[in-house]
Amino acid sequence: MSLSSIRSIATSSLSAAQYQMGVTSSNVANADTEGYTRKTATQAAVVTSGVGTGVTISAVTSSVDKYLVKDLVAAASALGAAEATAAFTDRLQALFGSTSGSEDGGTSLASSLVTLESAIASLAATPESDTLKAQAVDALDAVTSQLRETSAGIQGLRADADGQIEDAVTTVNDALKTIASLNDQIAAASARGESTADLEDQRNTALQAIAAEMDVSYYVNSDNQMRIYTAGGTTLLDSKAHELSYSAAGTVTADTVFGAITVDGKDVTGQIGSGAIGALLTLRDETLPASQDALDALAGGMIDQLNAAYNAGSAVPAPETLTGSASVTGSDAFSATGTLRVALTDEEGALSSYADLDLSAYQSIDEVVFALDAIDGLSASLDSGGHLVVSSETAGLGVSLADIGVSVGGTGEGFSATFGLNDLLTGSGAADIAVRSDILAAPGTLATGGLSTDATLTTGKTVVSSGASAVAQALSEALTGETAFDAAGRLAGGGKTFADYAAAVVADAASFATSATSDLTSKETVHQTLTDLFASQTGVNLDEETARLSELEQQYSTAAQLLQVLNAMFDALLEAAQSA
């Protein structure tokens, strides 16, 4: 072998060792870099005319298991969904309060309803007490306020979920553009014969960022170009990025209709089933509305039952005008049995006059209104909203009503309850339930009894007493008795007290949160296991890389010594030639 061949071998070995030391040093420096995989410089022999003339670095690669990457991508989607679900269900549970942990037995709706039951029961025992009336009204206001606040909180969570969907869409679009750019860089580097391993690492990291937000399918073609699709097959990345489009709704109510997530104008909302976006869609459109439905069932039941009980009562002094909450039309059919007693009473509840109407004699709402308006000292009409308005025509005299065997329509409600002439609660659901404003402002006007239903009444005698307890007792029975609830949200139908139903609502939220937390732990374990496996296969082992550096330094030193010997030999030959 000639000296020039030996020099070529030594020089190429020196260069190869130096290059490999650079690769190994880069491995060490990036040991903690997310998504970085260990790089290996492949060394190959250089053969000229059948004779080995040195070595060269043929490629710098990383050994990445493509099937393990797919598993990691799927696990990232599952983890993203679990994280979003756990975060929101935990906040939902907090909205409903706890059933224990405080001196008064807890802060949940169920606890507040138990407090209300106790306040109404005390009032029924001592109906003449203004203090107990105030306590009962305060307790009822606390429950209705909590229902409104919880309802607003649920809609707030839906708004937050909607806003996070918009943010996640932005994250996906940014990652798609990053991968599109990396595809171009990989193609260019391949054309130049350069390593693309680092670029591929960055691309896989960006892919997992997309997967954490939404479930996708993907493949890498023969030109080392990544292609990405939604789970339903809509293209997100081919030769260019096809961005998602979504705008959050802003203010959210139970009736809000949300827009669609689109790609190139196509609705792909239904194609996203996992990742953070998939979970947020489920939370916004299913999980949280189900909790709202159950809350509305509780509020609606309270409105119906307490108003039905309270409409049988009359305050002292009685109001000069009764305005119904139900909207009707004069031509509507009217069918009822029993007798409606209508009385005008003074501020002490003493009778001024009264009239009894046989309700079976009337066939329409107009006929009922006409009959009421015909009573001396009374006026009756339907306002512009279709509400029945019954007023005293004499200042200082109030209007009191009593049902005597009354059953209206198929529901069998009383007359006042049918028209909502003396409701205790206003609103139609959890979002707007409230104690009637005049009662809230003056709790002493809370009715505990009703107009006497004796066969005959005597003018000047007390016919409505502030010390009567019939209505207070009816309210207590409505609260503590079972109400038939229809299935709502995730709760089955059945008979329950309001406190028990509220406890079921709270328990449902707690159970959902516990399940979500358990699922998150499971998904974290799977993702971490795959991450650890990926790291063990492709990650940097500092001990191994340090040992490798020592080997390369030895190789470099040996090649350098060989060059020194060759230089000495060349010098000796040159000196000999000059001396000849």
C-alpha positions in Angstrom: 0.0 0.0 0.0 1.4 3.4 -1.0 2.1 6.1 1.6 -0.5 8.4 -0.2 -3.2 5.7 0.3 -2.3 5.4 4.0 -2.5 9.2 4.3 -5.9 9.2 2.6 -7.1 6.5 5.1 -5.7 8.4 8.1 -7.2 11.7 6.9 -10.6 10.3 6.2 -10.6 8.5 9.6 -9.7 11.8 11.3 -12.6 13.6 9.5 -15.0 10.8 10.2 -14.1 10.7 13.9 -14.5 14.5 14.1 -17.9 14.4 12.4 -19.1 11.6 14.7 -17.9 13.5 17.8 -20.0 16.4 16.6 -23.1 14.2 16.3 -22.4 12.6 19.7 -21.9 16.1 21.3 -25.2 17.2 19.8 -26.9 14.1 21.3 -25.5 15.1 24.7 -26.6 18.7 24.3 -30.1 17.8 23.3 -30.6 15.0 25.9 -33.4 17.0 27.5 -34.9 18.5 24.4 -38.5 17.4 23.9 -39.0 15.2 20.8 -35.2 14.9 20.1 -34.1 11.4 19.2 -30.6 10.0 19.3 -28.7 10.5 16.0 -26.2 8.0 14.6 -23.6 8.8 12.0 -23.2 5.8 9.6 -19.6 5.2 8.6 -18.8 3.5 5.3 -15.6 2.4 3.6 -14.3 4.2 0.5 -13.0 1.8 -2.2 -11.1 3.0 -5.2 -10.2 0.6 -8.0 -10.9 -2.3 -5.6 -8.6 -0.9 -2.9 -9.8 0.6 0.3 -8.8 4.2 0.5 -10.5 5.5 3.6 -13.9 6.0 5.2 -16.8 8.4 4.9 -20.0 9.3 6.7 -22.8 8.1 4.5 -25.8 9.3 6.6 -27.0 10.6 9.9 -30.1 8.9 11.0 -32.3 8.2 14.1 -34.0 4.9 14.7 -37.7 5.7 15.2 -40.3 2.9 15.4 -43.1 4.3 13.2 -45.7 2.1 14.9 -44.7 3.3 18.3 -45.1 6.9 17.0 -48.6 6.0 15.9 -49.4 4.7 19.3 -48.0 7.9 20.9 -50.1 10.0 18.6 -53.3 8.1 19.6 -52.3 8.3 23.2 -51.8 12.1 22.9 -55.4 12.4 21.6 -56.8 10.3 24.4 -54.8 12.2 27.0 -55.9 15.6 25.6 -59.5 14.6 25.8 -59.1 13.2 29.4 -57.4 16.4 30.6 -60.1 18.7 29.2 -62.9 16.5 30.6 -61.3 16.2 34.1 -60.7 20.0 34.3 -64.3 20.9 33.4 -66.1 18.3 35.4 -64.0 19.3 38.5 -65.2 22.9 37.9 -68.8 21.6 37.4 -68.7 19.7 40.7 -67.4 22.9 42.5 -70.5 24.8 41.1 -72.9 22.5 42.9 -71.1 22.9 46.2 -70.2 20.2 48.8 -72.6 18.2 51.0 -70.1 18.2 53.9 -67.1 20.0 55.2 -68.8 23.1 56.8 -70.4 23.7 60.2 -73.8 24.1 58.6 -73.7 20.7 56.9 -72.4 21.8 53.5 -72.8 24.4 50.7 -74.7 22.3 48.2 -78.2 22.9 46.8 -79.4 19.9 48.8 -78.1 21.5 52.0 -79.7 24.8 51.2 -83.0 23.1 50.6 -82.8 21.3 53.9 -82.4 24.7 55.5 -85.4 26.0 53.6 -87.5 23.0 54.7 -86.6 23.8 58.3 -87.5 27.5 58.0 -90.9 26.7 56.4 -91.7 24.1 59.0 -91.0 26.6 61.8 -93.2 29.1 60.1 -96.0 26.6 59.8 -95.8 26.0 63.5 -95.8 29.8 64.3 -97.4 31.5 61.3 -98.0 34.9 63.0 -94.2 35.5 63.5 -92.8 38.1 61.2 -89.3 37.0 62.2 -90.0 33.4 61.0 -91.5 34.8 57.8 -88.3 36.8 57.1 -86.2 33.7 57.8 -88.4 31.6 55.4 -88.1 34.2 52.7 -84.4 34.5 53.2 -84.0 30.8 53.0 -86.1 30.6 49.8 -84.1 33.5 48.3 -80.9 31.7 49.1 -82.1 28.6 47.2 -83.3 30.5 44.2 -80.2 32.6 44.1 -78.0 29.5 44.2 -80.0 28.0 41.4 -79.5 31.1 39.3 -75.8 31.3 40.1 -75.3 27.6 39.4 -77.2 27.9 36.1 -75.1 30.9 35.1 -72.0 29.0 36.1 -72.9 26.1 33.8 -73.4 28.4 30.9 -70.1 30.1 31.8 -68.4 26.7 31.6 -70.0 26.2 28.2 -68.7 29.6 27.1 -65.2 28.7 28.4 -65.3 25.4 26.5 -66.4 27.2 23.4 -63.5 29.7 23.7 -61.0 26.9 24.3 -62.2 25.2 21.1 -61.3 28.4 19.2 -57.9 28.5 20.9 -57.3 24.8 20.1 -58.2 25.4 16.5 -55.5 28.0 16.3 -53.0 25.6 17.9 -53.9 23.0 15.3 -53.5 25.5 12.4 -50.1 26.7 13.7 -48.9 23.1 13.9 -50.2 22.3 10.4 -48.3 25.2 9.0 -45.2 24.1 10.9 -45.4 20.6 9.4 -46.0 22.0 5.9 -42.8 24.1 6.3 -40.9 21.1 7.6 -42.1 19.0 4.7 -40.6 21.6 2.4 -37.3 21.7 4.3 -37.1 17.9 4.4 -37.6 17.8 0.6 -34.9 20.4 0.1 -32.4 18.7 2.5 -33.0 15.3 0.8 -32.2 16.9 -2.6 -28.9 18.2 -1.2 -28.1 14.8 0.3 -28.3 16.2 3.8 -29.6 14.5 6.9 -33.3 15.1 7.6 -33.4 13.4 11.0 -33.7 16.6 13.1 -36.4 17.9 10.8 -38.3 14.7 11.2 -38.1 14.9 15.0 -39.6 18.4 14.8 -42.3 17.2 12.5 -43.3 14.3 14.9 -43.4 16.8 17.8 -45.7 19.0 15.8 -47.9 16.0 14.9 -48.3 15.1 18.5 -49.3 18.7 19.3 -52.1 18.4 16.7 -53.1 15.0 18.1 -53.4 16.4 21.6 -56.1 18.8 20.3 -57.9 16.4 17.9 -57.8 12.9 16.7 -56.2 12.6 13.2 -54.9 10.0 10.8 -51.6 10.4 8.9 -48.9 8.7 6.9 -45.5 9.5 5.4 -45.2 8.9 1.7 -42.2 7.6 -0.3 -40.9 11.1 -0.7 -40.8 11.5 3.1 -43.7 13.9 3.0 -46.3 13.8 5.8 -50.0 13.8 5.0 -52.6 14.4 7.7 -56.4 13.9 7.7 -59.3 14.2 10.2 -60.6 11.0 11.7 -63.4 11.3 9.1 -61.0 11.5 6.2 -61.0 15.3 5.4 -57.6 16.5 4.3 -55.8 18.8 6.7 -52.3 18.6 5.0 -51.2 17.5 1.6 -49.0 19.8 -0.4 -50.3 22.6 1.8 -52.0 23.1 5.1 -55.9 23.2 5.0 -56.7 25.2 8.1 -59.6 24.7 10.4 -62.0 27.6 10.9 -64.0 28.4 14.0 -65.3 31.5 15.9 -66.4 31.2 19.5 -70.0 32.3 20.2 -69.1 34.8 23.0 -72.1 35.1 25.3 -73.6 31.7 25.9 -77.1 30.7 27.2 -79.0 27.5 27.2 -80.5 28.4 23.8 -77.2 29.3 22.1 -76.7 27.7 18.7 -73.0 27.2 18.0 -71.3 27.4 14.7 -69.4 24.6 13.0 -65.7 23.8 12.7 -65.0 23.8 9.0 -62.2 23.0 6.7 -62.3 24.6 3.3 -66.0 25.4 4.0 -66.8 21.8 4.9 -68.3 21.1 8.4 -66.0 18.7 10.2 -67.3 19.1 13.7 -68.8 15.6 13.7 -65.4 14.2 12.5 -63.6 15.2 15.7 -64.2 12.6 18.4 -61.1 12.9 20.7 -58.3 15.2 21.7 -59.1 18.4 23.6 -61.4 19.7 20.9 -63.5 16.4 20.9 -63.8 16.5 24.6 -64.7 20.2 24.7 -67.4 19.7 22.1 -68.9 16.9 24.2 -68.7 19.0 27.3 -70.3 22.0 25.7 -73.0 20.2 23.8 -73.8 17.2 26.0 -72.3 17.0 29.5 -73.0 20.5 30.7 -76.4 20.8 29.0 -77.4 17.5 30.8 -76.5 19.1 34.1 -78.5 22.2 33.1 -81.5 20.0 32.3 -81.4 18.4 35.7 -81.1 21.8 37.4 -84.0 23.1 35.4 -86.1 20.1 36.4 -85.4 21.0 40.0 -86.2 24.6 39.6 -89.3 23.9 37.5 -90.6 21.5 40.0 -90.2 24.0 42.8 -91.9 26.7 40.7 -94.9 24.5 40.0 -95.3 22.9 43.4 -94.7 26.0 45.6 -96.8 28.2 43.4 -99.6 25.7 43.4 -99.5 25.7 47.2 -99.1 29.4 47.6 -101.9 30.3 45.1 -104.3 29.0 47.6 -103.3 31.7 50.1 -103.9 35.3 50.7 -101.6 37.9 52.4 -102.7 40.3 55.1 -103.3 42.9 53.9 -104.4 41.5 50.6 -103.0 43.2 47.4 -105.3 45.6 45.6 -104.4 44.0 42.3 -103.7 40.4 41.3 -101.9 40.0 38.0 -101.5 36.5 36.6 -98.3 35.0 35.2 -99.9 32.7 32.7 -100.6 34.0 29.2 -104.0 33.1 27.8 -106.4 34.2 25.1 -110.0 35.3 25.6 -111.3 32.8 23.1 -109.5 29.9 24.8 -111.8 27.2 26.1 -112.3 27.0 29.9 -113.5 23.9 31.7 -113.7 23.7 35.5 -115.7 22.5 38.4 -116.2 23.9 41.9 -116.8 27.4 43.3 -114.4 30.3 43.2 -114.8 32.7 46.1 -113.8 36.3 45.5 -113.6 38.7 48.5 -112.6 42.3 49.1 -110.9 42.7 52.5 -109.5 45.6 54.4 -105.9 45.9 55.8 -106.7 43.7 58.8 -108.3 41.0 56.7 -111.9 42.0 57.6 -114.5 41.3 55.0 -116.0 44.1 52.9 -117.9 42.0 50.4 -117.6 38.7 48.6 -119.1 36.7 45.7 -119.1 33.0 44.9 -118.8 31.9 41.2 -119.8 28.5 39.9 -117.0 27.8 37.5 -118.8 25.1 35.7 -121.1 27.8 34.2 -118.3 29.2 32.0 -117.0 27.8 28.7 -114.3 30.3 27.7 -111.8 32.6 29.3 -113.8 35.7 28.1 -116.8 34.4 30.1 -114.7 34.0 33.2 -113.3 37.5 32.9 -116.7 39.0 32.2 -118.1 37.3 35.4 -115.3 38.6 37.5 -115.6 42.1 36.1 -119.3 42.0 36.9 -118.7 41.6 40.7 -119.4 44.9 42.5 -116.2 46.7 43.5 -114.1 44.6 41.2 -112.6 45.0 37.7 -111.1 42.2 35.6 -109.5 42.1 32.2 -106.7 40.5 30.1 -103.7 42.8 29.6 -101.7 43.0 26.4 -99.7 40.0 27.3 -102.8 37.8 27.9 -102.4 38.0 31.7 -105.5 38.0 33.8 -105.7 41.2 36.0 -108.2 41.4 38.9 -108.3 44.7 40.8 -110.2 46.3 43.6 -112.0 49.5 42.6 -111.8 50.8 46.2 -108.6 52.1 47.7 -107.7 50.3 50.9 -109.5 47.1 49.9 -107.5 44.1 48.7 -108.5 41.1 46.6 -108.6 37.6 48.1 -109.5 34.4 46.3 -110.3 30.9 47.6 -111.0 27.6 45.8 -113.9 25.6 47.1 -113.6 22.2 45.4 -112.2 23.8 42.3 -110.6 21.7 39.6 -109.6 23.4 36.4 -108.9 21.5 33.2 -107.1 18.1 33.0 -104.5 19.1 35.6 -107.0 19.7 38.3 -105.3 22.9 39.5 -107.0 25.6 41.5 -108.2 28.8 39.8 -105.5 31.1 41.1 -102.8 28.6 40.3 -104.1 28.1 36.8 -103.7 31.8 36.0 -100.7 32.4 38.3 -102.6 35.2 40.2 -100.6 34.7 43.5 -97.3 33.1 42.6 -94.6 32.8 45.2 -91.9 32.2 42.6 -91.3 33.8 39.2 -89.4 32.4 36.3 -89.5 29.2 34.2 -86.2 27.5 35.1 -83.0 27.6 37.0 -81.7 30.6 35.0 -84.5 33.0 36.1 -86.2 31.5 39.2 -86.7 34.1 41.9 -88.9 35.0 44.9 -91.6 37.4 43.9 -90.1 40.9 44.2 -92.8 42.4 46.5 -92.6 39.5 48.9 -88.8 39.7 48.9 -89.0 43.4 49.6 -91.5 42.9 52.4 -91.2 39.4 53.9 -94.0 40.2 56.4 -96.5 40.0 53.5 -95.8 36.3 53.0 -99.1 34.6 53.1 -99.4 31.7 55.6 -103.2 31.2 55.4 -106.0 31.9 53.0 -109.5 33.3 52.6 -112.1 31.5 54.7 -114.2 28.8 52.8 -117.0 28.7 55.4 -120.4 28.3 53.9 -121.3 32.0 54.5 -119.1 35.0 55.5 -120.1 38.0 57.6 -119.2 41.5 56.6 -116.8 43.1 59.1 -115.5 39.7 60.3 -111.9 38.6 59.8 -111.9 36.2 56.9 -108.1 36.3 56.2 -105.9 35.9 59.2 -102.1 36.4 59.4 -102.1 33.7 62.1 -103.5 31.0 59.8 -101.1 28.2 58.9 -102.9 26.3 56.1 -100.7 27.8 53.3 -97.5 27.6 55.3 -98.3 23.9 56.0 -99.0 23.3 52.3 -95.6 24.9 51.4 -94.0 22.6 53.9 -95.7 19.5 52.5 -94.8 20.6 49.0 -91.1 20.8 50.0 -90.9 17.6 52.0 -93.3 15.5 50.0 -92.3 13.6 46.9 -92.5 15.3 43.5 -92.7 13.2 40.3 -89.7 14.2 38.2 -89.3 13.2 34.6 -86.0 11.9 33.4 -83.6 14.9 32.9 -80.0 15.0 31.9 -78.3 11.9 33.3 -80.9 11.4 36.0 -83.7 8.9 35.8 -87.3 10.0 36.5 -89.1 9.1 39.7 -90.6 10.5 42.9 -88.2 12.5 45.1 -88.3 15.3 47.6 -86.6 18.5 46.3 -83.7 18.0 48.7 -83.3 14.4 47.6 -83.4 15.4 43.9 -80.9 18.2 44.6 -78.7 15.7 46.3 -78.9 13.4 43.3 -77.9 16.4 41.0 -74.9 17.1 43.2 -74.0 13.4 43.4 -74.2 13.1 39.6 -71.7 16.0 39.2 -69.4 14.5 41.8 -69.6 11.0 40.2 -68.9 12.4 36.8 -65.9 14.3 38.1 -64.5 11.3 39.9 -64.9 9.1 36.8 -63.1 11.8 34.7 -60.3 12.0 37.2 -59.9 8.2 37.2 -59.9 8.2 33.4 -57.3 10.9 33.3 -55.0 8.9 35.6 -55.4 5.9 33.3 -54.7 8.0 30.1 -51.7 9.6 31.8 -50.3 6.2 32.7 -50.7 4.9 29.1 -49.1 8.0 27.6 -46.2 8.0 30.0 -45.6 4.3 29.4 -45.4 4.9 25.7 -43.3 8.0 26.2 -40.8 6.1 28.3 -40.7 3.2 25.8 -40.1 5.7 23.0 -37.3 7.4 25.1 -35.7 4.0 25.8 -35.6 3.2 22.1 -34.7 6.6 20.7 -33.7 8.8 23.5 -30.2 9.9 24.6 -28.3 7.8 27.2 -25.7 10.2 28.6 -23.5 7.3 29.9 -23.5 5.7 26.5 -22.8 8.9 24.7 -20.0 9.8 27.1 -18.4 6.4 26.5 -18.9 6.9 22.7 -17.1 10.2 22.9 -14.1 8.5 24.6 -14.0 5.9 21.8 -14.1 8.6 19.1 -11.4 10.6 20.8 -9.3 7.5 20.9 -10.0 6.9 17.2 -9.2 10.6 16.4 -5.9 10.4 18.4 -4.9 7.2 16.6 -5.5 8.7 13.2 -3.6 11.8 14.2 -0.6 9.7 15.4 -0.7 7.8 12.1 -0.5 11.1 10.2 2.4 12.2 12.4 4.3 9.0 11.5 3.5 9.4 7.8 4.8 13.0 8.0 8.0 11.8 9.6 8.4 9.2 7.0 7.8 11.7 4.2 10.4 14.1 5.8 12.9 11.2 6.0 12.4 10.2 2.4 12.7 13.9 1.3 15.9 14.3 3.3 17.3 11.0 1.8 16.4 12.1 -1.7 18.1 15.5 -1.2 21.3 13.9 0.1 21.6 11.4 -2.9 
